[in-house]
Amino acid sequence: MIMQKIGRYEIISEIGQGAMGVVYRALDPLLERTVAIKTISLDLSKDEFEEFEQRFYREAKSAGRLNHPNIVTIHDVGNTGNLAYMAMEFLEGAELRDIMDAGAQLDLDRIVEITSQVADGLAFAHEHGVVHRDIKPSNIMILKNGVAKITDFGIALIPSSSRTMAGVVLGSPKYMSPEQVIGQDVDRRSDIFSLGVMLYEMLTGRPPFSGDNISAIMYRILNEMPVAPVTLKPGLPEIFNYIVAKALAKHPDDRYQSADEMAEDLRSYRTLQTPLNFYAATDGKPRTLERRSKPRPLDEQTLLMATSAAGSAEMQPWWKRPLVLGAGAIFLLAGIFILSREEPPRQEQIQGTAAKPEVKAEKLASPSPPMPAQPQGTLALAVTPWGEIYVDGKPEGVSPPLNELKLAAGKHTIEIRNPGFPAYSQTLDVEPESTRKIKHKFK
């Protein structure tokens, strides 16, 4: 049954469901306007709720004061019982992720336009002390008039469970900065790194850091630079090698120190000279970039392709896709990317084979009774900042969000891996109907 009210907001309809809550279309009776309500269900202890409440209100209220054309406006935040919510402006358009997935061909000036607008929004937020922590294409909305808007400011620190650590983002790992990977505090330069990842993907059609598993992706983020964009896209101005390399520098001090700097280089790409100490030198005469007074609207074909890829032939508001919190995150909240793990194999009940009947037998022999299920115990996990969990050499998932495993009774070797640190290993005995706990902090 759909809720009738959340706070002062009158629910009109349910838009979608995510990992942590529901998205609603609602009416603000006080101001007589339609808003989008994102709810976050909380399953926290009293102490955890108090910590969450302080952090949530601090982050969300700071984000709510951001009034910028490239940032989705947060009108209100609050909580009712164990349900926190955000009321946001109601917009229509297409997610950048959907546009990219639909195979829409964005020309270079359009890519520069989108990235520069996102940088403008980030610069404004950073000046006001707000870091997004989960910049990625699915958090960028492209409106009908061509304006790019950053969504989901203020939710990047919402915990996905009682075991999610403060400050850990649940988001898409391919867009995380090195400092996020190893669980360090982040500042504006982390957002700049994520924006560089997004720019690289738009320019080349593929992410700069990929791998068969989370550890491989994290290792590359920490240790490798991607192939130069111009190598993948011959004809691309060489300056983009420089812009991308500077945004994706491993150490924050080597990156652009402000989003404004990155936006300025992007908008001036035709007249900039590429420094020789980066990927390559410039090979053409500088040309003048024609400045546009306002963004170009999305063409109808691009919009149709994007919305079709998202599963609808109609224009979908940014908030229509369910809120999935997990990055965090780490894997977060942002997408907060929630990692699914392979469920442990179910204990199959072995049925006995019925005896072959005699020709004159009056009834069939009864089948053998099923084998009893193997006793199981529980393994509780508390890992900081995060780690891939292996049980007897088999990958089981990433903690957090994974915080509990059911294991067959007996001896098991547990290994926790994080590419930024030495692996941790422990052998323990799991007893039936009991719980063992492993708590490990990489440092």
C-alpha positions in Angstrom: 0.0 0.0 0.0 1.4 3.4 -1.0 2.0 5.9 1.8 -0.3 8.9 1.9 2.1 11.4 3.3 5.8 11.8 4.1 6.4 14.7 6.3 4.2 17.5 4.8 4.4 16.0 1.3 1.3 14.3 -0.2 2.2 11.2 -2.2 0.9 11.2 -5.7 2.4 8.0 -7.0 5.3 5.5 -6.5 8.0 6.0 -9.1 10.3 3.1 -8.3 12.0 1.1 -5.6 15.7 0.9 -4.8 17.9 -1.0 -2.5 17.2 1.2 0.5 13.9 2.9 -0.1 11.3 4.1 -2.5 11.1 7.0 -4.9 7.8 9.0 -5.0 6.2 11.8 -7.0 4.6 14.1 -4.4 2.9 17.4 -3.9 4.2 20.1 -1.6 0.9 21.6 -0.4 2.7 24.6 1.2 4.3 25.8 -2.0 1.9 24.0 -4.4 4.6 22.4 -6.5 5.4 18.8 -7.6 8.6 17.3 -6.1 10.5 14.1 -6.1 10.8 12.3 -2.8 13.6 9.8 -2.2 13.2 7.8 0.9 15.9 5.9 2.8 14.9 3.0 5.1 17.1 2.7 8.1 17.9 -0.4 10.1 20.3 1.1 12.7 20.9 0.8 16.4 20.1 3.9 18.6 23.8 5.0 18.6 24.2 4.4 14.9 21.0 6.3 14.1 22.2 9.3 16.1 25.5 9.2 14.3 23.7 8.9 10.9 21.2 11.6 11.7 24.0 14.1 12.5 26.0 13.2 9.4 22.9 13.0 7.1 21.5 16.4 8.2 24.9 18.0 8.0 25.6 16.7 4.5 22.0 17.1 3.1 21.4 20.5 4.5 24.8 21.7 3.1 23.8 20.3 -0.2 20.3 21.9 0.1 21.9 25.4 0.2 23.5 24.8 -3.2 21.6 27.0 -5.6 23.3 26.5 -9.0 22.0 25.8 -12.5 24.1 22.6 -12.8 23.0 21.1 -9.5 19.6 19.5 -8.7 18.0 21.5 -5.9 17.3 19.8 -2.6 14.2 21.5 -1.1 13.9 19.6 2.2 15.2 16.7 4.3 13.7 15.0 7.3 12.8 11.7 8.9 9.7 10.0 10.1 10.4 7.1 12.4 13.1 4.9 10.7 12.5 6.5 7.3 14.7 9.4 6.2 13.8 11.4 3.1 14.8 14.1 0.7 12.5 16.3 -1.3 14.1 17.4 -4.6 13.2 19.4 -7.6 11.1 17.6 -10.3 13.0 17.5 -13.6 12.7 15.7 -17.0 15.4 14.7 -19.3 17.8 11.7 -19.8 20.6 10.3 -17.6 24.0 10.7 -19.2 24.5 7.0 -18.5 21.5 6.1 -20.7 22.6 8.4 -23.4 26.1 6.7 -23.4 24.6 3.2 -23.2 22.3 3.9 -26.1 25.3 4.5 -28.4 24.4 8.1 -29.1 27.3 9.8 -30.8 28.3 12.9 -28.8 30.6 15.2 -30.7 33.6 16.7 -29.1 32.1 20.1 -28.4 29.1 18.4 -26.7 31.4 16.3 -24.5 33.3 19.4 -23.5 30.0 21.2 -22.9 28.7 18.5 -20.6 31.9 18.0 -18.7 32.4 21.7 -18.2 28.9 22.2 -16.9 29.5 19.4 -14.4 32.8 21.0 -13.4 31.0 24.3 -12.9 28.5 22.7 -10.6 31.3 20.9 -8.6 33.3 24.1 -8.3 30.3 25.8 -6.8 29.7 22.9 -4.4 33.3 22.8 -3.4 33.4 26.5 -2.7 30.6 25.9 -0.2 32.4 22.9 1.5 30.4 20.1 -0.1 32.0 17.1 -1.8 29.8 14.8 -3.9 31.9 11.6 -3.6 30.0 9.7 -6.3 30.4 11.5 -9.6 29.5 9.2 -12.5 27.2 9.3 -15.6 24.2 7.9 -13.8 24.3 10.9 -11.5 24.3 13.4 -14.3 21.0 14.5 -15.8 20.8 16.0 -19.2 17.7 18.2 -19.6 15.8 18.8 -22.8 17.4 22.2 -23.2 20.9 20.7 -23.0 21.7 21.7 -19.4 23.6 19.1 -17.3 22.6 18.7 -13.7 24.4 16.8 -11.0 22.0 14.7 -8.9 22.2 13.0 -5.5 24.3 15.6 -3.7 23.9 14.9 0.0 23.2 11.1 0.0 26.7 9.8 -0.6 27.3 9.1 3.1 24.0 7.3 3.9 24.9 3.9 5.3 23.5 0.7 3.7 23.6 -1.3 6.9 24.5 -1.1 10.5 28.0 -2.2 9.6 28.7 0.5 7.0 31.5 2.7 8.3 31.1 6.5 8.5 32.6 8.3 5.5 32.7 5.3 3.2 31.0 5.8 -0.1 28.8 3.1 -1.7 29.3 3.8 -5.4 30.5 2.6 -8.7 34.2 1.4 -8.2 35.2 2.4 -11.8 34.8 6.1 -10.9 36.4 6.0 -7.5 39.6 8.0 -6.7 42.7 6.3 -5.3 42.1 7.8 -1.9 38.5 6.4 -1.9 39.9 3.0 -2.7 42.1 2.9 0.3 39.5 4.5 2.6 41.2 7.8 3.2 39.3 11.1 3.7 38.4 12.8 0.4 38.2 16.4 -0.7 37.2 18.2 -3.9 40.1 16.6 -5.8 38.4 13.2 -5.5 35.4 14.6 -7.4 37.8 15.9 -10.0 39.3 12.4 -10.4 35.8 10.9 -10.9 35.0 13.6 -13.5 38.2 12.7 -15.3 37.1 9.1 -15.5 33.7 10.2 -16.9 35.4 12.4 -19.5 37.7 9.6 -20.6 34.8 7.3 -21.0 32.9 9.8 -23.1 36.0 10.5 -25.3 37.0 6.9 -25.9 33.8 4.9 -25.4 35.3 2.8 -22.6 36.2 3.3 -18.9 39.9 4.0 -18.1 40.0 1.4 -15.3 38.4 -2.0 -15.8 39.0 -5.6 -14.8 37.4 -9.0 -14.3 36.8 -8.3 -10.6 36.8 -5.5 -8.1 40.4 -6.1 -7.0 41.7 -5.8 -10.5 39.8 -2.5 -11.0 41.1 -1.1 -7.7 44.6 -2.2 -8.5 44.6 -0.3 -11.8 43.1 2.8 -10.1 45.9 2.7 -7.6 48.8 1.8 -9.9 48.2 2.2 -13.6 47.5 5.0 -16.0 45.1 4.2 -18.8 45.9 4.2 -22.5 46.1 7.8 -23.8 42.8 8.9 -25.3 44.4 10.0 -28.6 45.8 6.5 -29.0 42.2 5.1 -28.9 40.7 7.9 -30.8 43.1 9.2 -33.5 42.3 12.7 -34.5 41.3 13.8 -31.0 43.2 17.0 -30.1 46.4 16.1 -28.1 45.4 18.5 -25.4 42.9 15.9 -24.1 45.8 13.6 -23.2 47.0 16.4 -20.9 43.6 17.2 -19.4 42.8 13.6 -18.7 46.2 12.8 -17.3 46.0 15.8 -15.0 42.5 14.9 -13.8 43.5 11.2 -13.2 46.8 11.8 -11.4 47.2 9.3 -8.6 48.2 11.8 -6.0 45.6 14.6 -5.3 48.4 17.3 -5.3 49.2 16.4 -8.9 45.6 16.9 -10.1 43.7 20.0 -11.0 43.3 21.7 -7.7 39.9 23.1 -8.5 37.1 22.1 -10.9 37.2 25.7 -12.2 40.7 25.0 -13.5 39.6 21.9 -15.3 36.6 23.6 -16.8 38.8 26.5 -18.1 41.1 24.0 -19.8 38.2 22.2 -21.4 36.6 25.3 -22.7 39.9 26.5 -24.1 41.0 23.2 -25.6 41.5 24.5 -29.1 44.0 27.2 -28.0 45.9 25.3 -25.3 49.4 23.9 -25.8 50.0 20.4 -24.5 53.0 20.3 -22.1 55.7 17.9 -23.3 55.9 16.0 -20.1 52.5 14.4 -20.5 51.4 11.9 -23.1 52.3 13.8 -26.3 53.0 17.2 -27.8 50.5 19.2 -29.8 50.7 18.8 -33.5 48.5 21.6 -35.0 48.1 25.3 -35.0 45.8 26.6 -32.3 42.3 27.5 -33.3 39.7 29.7 -31.7 36.9 28.0 -29.8 33.6 29.6 -30.5 31.9 30.2 -27.1 28.2 29.4 -26.8 26.1 31.6 -24.7 24.0 28.6 -23.6 24.0 24.8 -24.0 22.7 23.1 -27.0 19.4 21.2 -26.5 19.5 17.5 -26.8 18.3 16.4 -30.2 15.2 14.2 -30.3 17.0 11.2 -31.7 19.5 11.2 -28.8 16.6 11.5 -26.3 14.7 8.7 -27.8 17.8 6.4 -27.9 18.6 7.2 -24.3 15.1 6.7 -22.9 14.7 3.5 -24.9 17.9 2.2 -23.4 16.5 3.0 -20.0 13.4 0.9 -20.8 10.9 3.5 -21.8 9.9 5.4 -24.9 9.0 8.4 -22.9 11.2 11.1 -21.3 12.1 9.9 -17.8 12.8 12.2 -14.9 16.2 11.8 -13.3 14.5 10.6 -10.1 12.5 7.9 -11.8 15.3 5.3 -11.7 15.2 3.8 -8.2 17.7 5.0 -5.6 20.4 2.4 -5.3 22.8 3.1 -2.4 25.7 1.1 -2.1 29.6 2.7 -3.5 28.7 4.4 -0.6 29.7 3.8 -2.3 32.4 1.4 -0.4 30.2 0.4 -3.0 28.5 2.1 -2.9 25.2 4.3 -1.8 26.4 6.2 -5.4 25.8 3.7 -7.2 26.7 3.4 -3.8 26.8 0.4 -6.1 25.7 -2.6 -4.3 27.8 -5.7 -5.0 25.9 -8.9 -5.2 27.8 -12.0 -4.1 27.4 -15.5 -5.3 25.2 -17.4 -2.9 26.8 -20.4 -1.3 25.7 -23.6 -3.0 22.5 -25.0 -1.5 22.7 -28.3 0.1 21.0 -30.6 -2.3 18.8 -33.3 -0.8 20.0 -36.6 -2.2 17.0 -38.8 -3.0 17.4 -42.6 -2.8 16.6 -44.5 -5.9 13.4 -46.5 -5.8 13.9 -50.3 -6.0 13.1 -51.8 -9.3 9.7 -53.5 -9.0 9.2 -57.2 -9.4 6.9 -58.1 -12.3 4.3 -59.4 -9.9 4.9 -57.0 -7.1 1.8 -55.4 -5.7 3.5 -52.1 -4.7 6.6 -50.2 -5.4 9.4 -50.1 -2.9 9.6 -46.9 -0.8 12.3 -44.5 -1.7 15.2 -44.0 0.7 14.8 -41.1 3.1 16.6 -37.8 2.2 20.1 -37.2 3.6 20.0 -34.7 6.5 21.1 -31.2 5.8 24.7 -30.4 6.8 24.9 -28.2 9.9 25.8 -24.6 9.4 27.1 -21.7 11.4 27.4 -18.0 10.8 30.5 -15.8 10.0 30.0 -12.1 10.8 32.3 -9.7 9.0 33.4 -6.1 9.9 36.1 -4.9 7.5 37.5 -1.4 7.2 37.6 0.2 4.7 36.6 -2.8 2.5 37.8 -6.1 1.3 37.1 -9.0 -1.0 36.1 -12.1 1.0 37.5 -15.5 0.0 36.4 -18.7 1.8 38.7 -21.7 1.2 39.9 -19.9 -1.9 36.5 -19.2 -3.3 35.3 -15.5 -3.7 32.1 -14.8 -1.8 31.7 -11.0 -2.2 32.9 -7.7 -0.9 32.6 -6.4 2.7 30.9 -4.0 3.1 28.1 -4.3 2.2 28.5 -8.1 2.8 28.4 -8.5 6.5 27.4 -12.1 7.1 28.0 -15.6 5.6 26.4 -18.9 6.3 29.1 -21.6 6.3 29.1 -25.4 6.7 30.2 -26.4 10.1 33.9 -27.2 10.3 37.3 -25.6 9.6 37.5 -22.8 7.0 40.3 -20.4 5.8 39.1 -16.9 5.4 41.1 -14.4 3.3 40.4 -10.7 3.0 42.0 -8.9 0.1 42.3 -5.2 -0.7 44.8 -4.2 -3.4 46.1 -1.3 -1.4 47.3 -3.5 1.5 48.7 -7.0 2.3 46.0 -9.7 2.4 44.7 -10.8 5.8 44.1 -14.6 6.4 42.6 -16.4 9.3 41.7 -20.1 9.8 38.8 -20.8 12.2 36.3 -23.5 13.2 32.6 -22.8 12.6 30.3 -24.6 14.9 26.7 -25.4 14.1 24.1 -22.8 15.1 26.8 -20.4 16.3 28.4 -17.2 15.1 32.1 -16.4 14.6 33.2 -12.9 13.9 36.2 -11.5 12.0 37.0 -7.8 12.5 39.8 -6.4 10.4 41.0 -2.9 9.6 43.5 -2.5 6.7 46.2 0.0 7.6 
